[in-house]
Amino acid sequence: MMRLKLVMVSLTAAAGLLGCGEKPQTLGIGKHDVAAYLGAENHFVAPGWKVGDKTSWEQGLKARMQNTQNEYSKMTVPNK
């Protein structure tokens, strides 16, 4: 009976220590958070936009919000 308790305590301690060895779950990219207009260096960006051009980035966001994400600009008034 005493031996069973000792085995159970040992197994519980070993199981508890196994949780301490968790490895970090990162992608290994090594790139830290930066401003959005600085971060896109791939072929998915809008044509003509250059990395680091904050003014054109902000203008693009305003145009996108006004032209595609504004439901009021999509409404048409029916003719009577």
Secondary structure, 3 states (H helix, E strand, C coil): CHHHHHHHHHHHHHHHHHHHHCCCCCCCCCCCCCCHHHHCCCCCCCCCCCCCCHHHHHHHHHHHHHHCCCHHHHCCCCCC
